Amino acid sequence: MTEDHDAARSGSGPSRGDAVGSDGLAPIVRSVVEELSPGRAFDVATGTGRNALALAERGWTVDAVDLSSAKLSRARERASERGTTVNWILADADRYCVPEESYDLVTVSFFDARDRLPALIDALAPGGVLCYEHYLASAERDAGPGDRFRFDSNELLAACSDLAILYYAERRVGDEPRVTLVARNETAVPRWRPQLSAVPDDG
């Protein structure tokens, strides 16, 4: 896959209405990590490392993958400036071999990883949590070529049906329809239901 094609599958990241905090984490992700002990995390299509850096600063051991050498170069610069250590991986997220049952947290923000969801789910350790934020396809009258990289309504929910769903919402942020999911691998672990911050509608 080329970097141009990879960029088409990614969004521009957080925008108006996201209420991203000074630590770089969206409220829903922050709500999860505030109730978890730091462990091992995997950030998919990390870009310039917003999630990865924020997690590392909270004590997580972070692997972060991206296809763009330019973005990873900037991520490394930001990590150096902040005195933070992250394992930056230059690779195609669609082809990178993710180790099974290895991560306590997997984060995907504004990237179409639907073809890799089975592998990402398998990468969750028992008790591991998947946090996924992405765009929803537009209404039919507004549909454009980029919609093939967006989820249909309930598509992400169905794809994660083998996990325990802790939070799921479809909403609009500004003019963009979004989907947010938090799900957990509850194989051989006690049930856990954190107090997650609701994501407000905008517009």
C-alpha positions in Angstrom: 0.0 0.0 0.0 1.3 3.5 -0.8 1.4 6.4 1.7 -1.1 8.3 -0.5 -3.6 5.4 -0.3 -3.0 5.1 3.4 -3.7 8.8 3.9 -7.0 8.5 2.0 -8.1 5.9 4.6 -7.2 8.2 7.5 -9.0 11.3 8.7 -7.5 14.6 9.7 -7.7 13.6 13.4 -9.6 15.5 16.1 -11.5 18.6 15.1 -14.0 21.0 16.5 -16.2 19.4 19.1 -13.7 16.6 20.1 -12.7 18.3 23.3 -9.2 16.7 23.2 -7.4 17.5 26.4 -4.0 19.0 26.9 -2.6 15.5 27.2 -3.7 14.7 23.7 -6.3 12.1 24.6 -10.0 12.3 23.6 -12.3 12.1 26.6 -13.5 8.5 25.9 -9.9 7.2 25.7 -9.0 9.1 28.9 -11.9 7.6 30.7 -10.7 4.2 29.9 -7.0 4.6 30.8 -7.9 6.4 34.0 -9.5 3.2 35.2 -6.7 0.9 34.0 -3.3 0.2 35.4 -0.6 1.0 32.8 0.3 -1.9 30.6 1.2 -2.6 27.0 -0.6 -0.6 24.3 -0.7 -0.7 20.5 -1.6 2.5 18.5 -2.6 1.8 14.9 -1.8 4.4 12.2 -0.3 6.6 14.9 0.5 9.5 12.6 2.5 12.0 14.6 1.9 10.0 17.8 -1.0 11.9 19.6 -2.3 8.8 21.4 1.0 7.0 21.7 2.8 9.9 23.4 -0.1 10.6 25.8 -0.2 6.9 26.8 3.6 6.7 27.2 3.5 9.8 29.5 0.9 7.9 31.6 3.3 5.0 32.1 2.2 2.7 29.3 4.6 0.7 27.2 3.6 1.7 23.7 4.1 0.2 20.2 3.0 2.6 17.5 2.8 1.7 13.8 2.4 4.0 10.8 3.3 3.8 7.1 4.4 7.4 6.8 8.1 7.9 7.5 7.5 11.7 7.6 4.9 11.4 10.3 6.9 9.0 12.3 9.9 11.4 12.1 7.8 14.1 13.6 6.5 11.7 16.2 10.1 10.8 17.2 10.9 14.6 17.4 7.9 15.1 19.7 8.9 12.2 21.9 12.4 13.5 22.2 11.1 17.0 23.1 8.9 15.5 25.8 11.4 13.0 27.1 9.1 10.1 26.2 9.9 6.6 24.9 7.7 4.9 22.3 8.5 2.0 20.0 7.9 3.6 16.7 7.3 1.0 13.9 7.5 2.0 10.2 5.2 -0.5 8.6 1.9 -0.9 6.7 -0.8 -1.5 9.4 -2.5 -3.8 6.9 0.5 -6.1 6.8 2.2 -5.7 10.1 2.1 -9.0 12.1 0.5 -8.1 15.4 1.4 -10.5 18.2 -1.7 -12.3 19.6 -2.9 -11.7 23.2 -0.2 -9.2 23.8 -1.8 -5.8 24.4 -3.8 -4.4 27.3 -5.0 -1.5 25.1 -5.4 -1.1 21.3 -6.2 2.3 20.0 -7.4 3.3 16.5 -8.2 6.9 15.7 -9.7 8.0 12.4 -8.2 5.1 10.3 -10.0 2.4 8.3 -8.7 -0.8 9.9 -11.7 -2.9 9.2 -9.7 -5.5 7.3 -7.4 -5.8 10.3 -10.0 -5.9 13.0 -9.8 -9.7 13.5 -6.1 -9.4 14.1 -6.4 -6.4 16.4 -9.1 -8.3 18.4 -6.8 -11.3 18.6 -4.0 -9.0 19.8 -5.9 -8.1 23.0 -4.7 -9.9 26.1 -7.4 -11.2 28.4 -9.0 -8.1 29.8 -7.5 -6.0 27.0 -9.5 -3.0 25.7 -10.1 -1.8 22.1 -10.8 1.9 21.7 -11.8 2.8 18.1 -12.9 6.2 16.8 -13.7 6.8 13.1 -16.0 8.4 10.6 -19.3 7.1 9.5 -20.4 7.0 5.9 -22.4 10.0 4.8 -26.1 10.0 4.1 -26.7 8.6 0.6 -27.5 12.0 -0.8 -24.2 13.4 0.5 -22.0 10.3 -0.2 -18.6 10.8 -1.8 -15.7 8.7 -2.9 -14.1 8.8 0.6 -17.1 6.9 2.1 -15.6 3.6 1.1 -13.1 4.1 3.9 -15.8 4.9 6.4 -18.0 2.6 8.5 -21.7 2.0 7.8 -24.1 2.4 10.7 -23.5 -0.5 13.2 -20.8 -2.0 11.0 -18.1 -1.5 13.7 -20.4 -2.8 16.4 -21.1 -6.0 14.5 -17.4 -6.5 13.7 -16.6 -6.5 17.4 -19.4 -8.7 18.5 -17.0 -11.3 20.0 -15.9 -8.7 22.5 -17.9 -7.2 25.5 -19.1 -3.8 24.3 -18.4 -1.2 27.0 -19.4 1.9 25.0 -20.8 2.5 21.6 -22.1 5.7 20.0 -22.9 7.1 16.6 -23.1 10.9 16.6 -22.3 14.1 14.7 -19.3 16.3 15.5 -19.7 19.5 13.5 -20.7 18.3 10.0 -19.1 14.9 10.4 -20.8 11.7 11.4 -18.6 9.7 13.8 -18.6 6.4 15.5 -16.9 5.5 18.8 -16.5 2.1 20.3 -14.9 0.7 23.5 -14.8 -3.1 23.8 -13.0 -5.6 26.0 -11.7 -9.1 25.7 -13.4 -10.8 28.7 -12.0 -14.3 28.1 -11.2 -15.8 31.4 -11.3 -12.5 33.3 -13.8 -10.9 35.7 -16.4 -8.6 34.2 -15.4 -4.9 34.2 -17.6 -1.9 33.5 -15.8 1.4 33.9 -17.5 4.8 34.3 -16.9 6.1 30.8 -17.4 9.8 29.9 -20.1 10.3 27.3 -19.1 12.0 24.2 -21.3 15.0 23.6 -23.0 15.7 20.3 -21.9 18.8 18.5 -24.2 20.7 16.1 
